[in-house]
Amino acid sequence: MEDKDLIRYSRHIMLPEIDIEGQISISSSKIAVVGLGGLGCSASVYLAASGVGELNLIDNDLIDLSNLQRQILFSEADLNKKKVDTAKIKLTSLNENIKVNSCNLRLSKSNIRKILEGSEIVLDCSDNFETRKVINAYCLNEKKILISGSSQGWKGQFFALDFRNENSPCYECFFEDLKGEDLSCRESSIFSPLVGIIGSFMASELIKKLISIGELKSEIIEIDLKQNIFRRLNLRKNENCLLCSKVKK
Ligand SMILES: [Zn+2]
């Protein structure tokens, strides 16, 4: 590690759980961020600042005035530009050490394998069920780690699933339970700081996974910022799940 990197990452390196070795692991990782809304913006800022080696950004939206209330990578001068292109410029200017790749496509069953190939962890910051399901199926089949978040109004939630563990539940195991309240509507109300908090949690879980800190539990964490309520619920594999119960063991 060069001297200037020792300075740049010194506050990480001073943490005994990270040290130089951990920072090198962070710097040599490749991850994907799907969706550059409020969650994707806040998560990717912390991932880039932390030195995550390669960020693959996937989003096919343009920057709209209504995004600026919470999507902290974008400013007024960026209106109507592609989110991935602007995000790449901002994140690269924050940290020249990292590689940022931009993909201006909507993920689908037919393109996901090619787009997410090489990304060891997938951060799902998408805003719709269809994309979430496609990402879940892909990560399950490829035995990757999926960290997924959503938010609406004052409430947000996130969960992490480690498909390297055969007993991990998948999104479809508990999707039916969440269907009524899963928070992913594009046009819904949203309290600005909420996406910063959920996105930061997602970045934190990802970085901890890269340096093997803490246990990646199959649980969902729900946060209600209006009342400052924080809840964690265990997620269990559904033996009748139409997706993961059919996976060959
Ligand atoms: Zn399942």
Boltz pocket constraint, residues with backbone or C-beta under 6 A from the ligand:
constraints:
  - pocket:
      binder: B
      contacts: [[A, 168], [A, 169], [A, 170], [A, 171], [A, 172], [A, 173], [A, 174], [A, 238], [A, 241], [A, 242], [A, 243], [A, 244], [A, 245]]
      max_distance: 6.0
